[in-house]
Amino acid sequence: MIETDTLIIGGGLAGLSAAHALEGKRAYLLCEREPRLGGLAASVKKNGFTFDYSGHLLHLRWPKTKKFILNLLDGNHALIERKARIFSNGVYTPYPFQANLSGLPATVRSECVRGFLAAYKKSHRPYAIGHTRKSPEVFTAWTRRVFGEGISKHFMLPYNSKLWRYPLEKLSTEWCAPFVPRPTLKQVLEGAYQRGKEAIGYNASFYYPLRGGIQALPDAFARGLTCIERNCAVTAIDLKNKTAICGCLGPVKFKHLINTAALNDFIAKLTAPPSAIKQAAKKLGHNTVYVLNLGVKNAGCGIHWAYFPERNFPFYRAGIASNFSKRLAPKGLASFYIEVSTPDAPLNLSGAETAVIKGLISCALIKKESDIIESLWLKIPCAYVIYNRERAASLPVIFDWLTTLRAQSIGRYGSWKYSFMEESVKEGLEAAEKVLRHG
Ligand SMILES: Cc1cc2nc3c(=O)[nH]c(=O)nc-3n(C[C@H](O)[C@H](O)[C@H](O)COP(=O)(O)OP(=O)(O)OC[C@H]3O[C@@H](n4cnc5c(N)ncnc54)[C@H](O)[C@@H]3O)c2cc1C
């Protein structure tokens, strides 16, 4: 039987970061089920186009991980000012919607401003996130309390409904703080009657590789790692006896375990977990996102991406990746990504493609269907984990139990949260530090 100090399940950014921190210090084995590394931070090449699994932009918030990631990229990066729009009521307005109401039709704008002022007056703690209260506040109540009726009606509710594909009156608000910009009263009013502020929110500027798409990041990791097995799915894990079945390698004995696979899948592979743990894992929900990538000619639009709250568009967001890296498309052509969300359900791809293209023409992102010269659907089966009561009740049960067995489950899906690439990197480095500390 193969023996290692630390078994790492998954070669996405969390697993790669953990391996990087252990390299040369501890024996480890990283098993990735796919033939390529990167997890969701990966790119697919097709006829001169490089397509990511939707836009994967580096939002670097923490000095240590920022330095670490940029060092890895070794100059292969650009810092880009976001150009994001919202298409609503027939016009494009800058993102965030709530700080850029001035371009909207006058009636919509006054509905939004009136609603915001009424909400502001009513609430003593207008920007508080609901989960700090005694009983958790759901998204519908939170957005109405914070932004008022108009902004909720024209953006927050329809957009989030399309993204989450889960009843918003059951969606909790723990995820909102980093992701929903909350401009000040002054910013909302200035944005309604003068020029608004675009540089608000977590992604006002971002880094992106100059060459190779986001795949450049896992590739940079891989260059320094020696103990990686691709095409190697971990199919069973016995946490008590500290063994796992790892693809064609067979049984592997380990001292420490770092899991980065989706938490519910991980629990399903464990040998005889307590029934309370199995039950808790079964309650974890998620949506599925299908990304239609298109290679396009005659695309003249300079924006990076746009949000589509209205129902007549089947997608919630559409981006032009070649506007943040020219090398993602052959010269003179553009590379688009369009995101369609389902409640963990199959999508009729040909019907969806027809509807998406119709939508792209009606909002003038592309001129005519014959301008599309390439297309590729990529599926993200587990895309956004659902924040609800069940998640809030299940996670402590599962993590308390894993802690008693000294197993770490990290990353966006290993810890079952809405987070970014940088956070997965941070958690990978921290998990490895924990292993090194524990001997
Ligand atoms: C639509 C969408 C857009 C996004 N956009 C951005 C963005 O712009 N910027 C940003 O920073 N973040 C973005 N993210 C989030 C980002 O993709 C993740 O935070 C990050 O890539 C997660 O890395 P991870 O290593 O935690 O997980 P993953 O990337 O999911 O990696 C887990 C790995 O485990 C492997 N695995 C699973 N089961 C097994 C098994 N049994 N055996 C072996 N291997 C296994 C998988 O194949 C995978 O490679 C986006 C996410 C989505 C869904």
The ligand as an ORCA input file, in Angstrom:
! r2SCAN-3c Opt
* xyz 0 1
  C     -19.921     30.814    -12.572
  C     -18.731     31.051    -11.688
  C     -17.936     32.177    -11.894
  C     -16.846     32.423    -11.066
  N     -16.088     33.552    -11.279
  C     -15.046     33.825    -10.460
  C     -14.256     34.993    -10.652
  O     -14.472     35.798    -11.577
  N     -13.232     35.210     -9.784
  C     -12.947     34.356     -8.754
  O     -12.001     34.628     -8.014
  N     -13.680     33.249     -8.548
  C     -14.719     32.953     -9.377
  N     -15.449     31.813     -9.175
  C     -15.114     30.941     -8.024
  C     -13.908     30.050     -8.318
  O     -14.173     29.224     -9.433
  C     -13.639     29.161     -7.124
  O     -13.624     29.916     -5.941
  C     -12.323     28.398     -7.173
  O     -11.904     28.093     -8.470
  C     -12.549     27.126     -6.365
  O     -11.357     26.392     -6.251
  P     -11.367     25.095     -5.335
  O     -10.027     24.487     -5.469
  O     -11.849     25.466     -3.985
  O     -12.492     24.148     -5.956
  P     -12.591     23.458     -7.397
  O     -12.090     24.368     -8.448
  O     -13.970     22.937     -7.508
  O     -11.564     22.243     -7.296
  C     -11.911     21.001     -6.729
  C     -11.189     19.922     -7.507
  O     -11.464     18.653     -6.916
  C     -11.575     17.692     -7.956
  N     -12.307     16.541     -7.426
  C     -13.603     16.469     -7.056
  N     -13.909     15.245     -6.586
  C     -12.772     14.536     -6.649
  C     -12.444     13.195     -6.295
  N     -13.348     12.364     -5.792
  N     -11.181     12.750     -6.490
  C     -10.233     13.598     -7.017
  N     -10.494     14.866     -7.373
  C     -11.740     15.327     -7.182
  C     -12.318     18.440     -9.050
  O     -12.165     17.819    -10.312
  C     -11.637     19.815     -8.969
  O     -10.510     19.882     -9.810
  C     -16.544     31.536     -9.998
  C     -17.325     30.397     -9.797
  C     -18.420     30.168    -10.630
  C     -19.271     28.952    -10.372
*
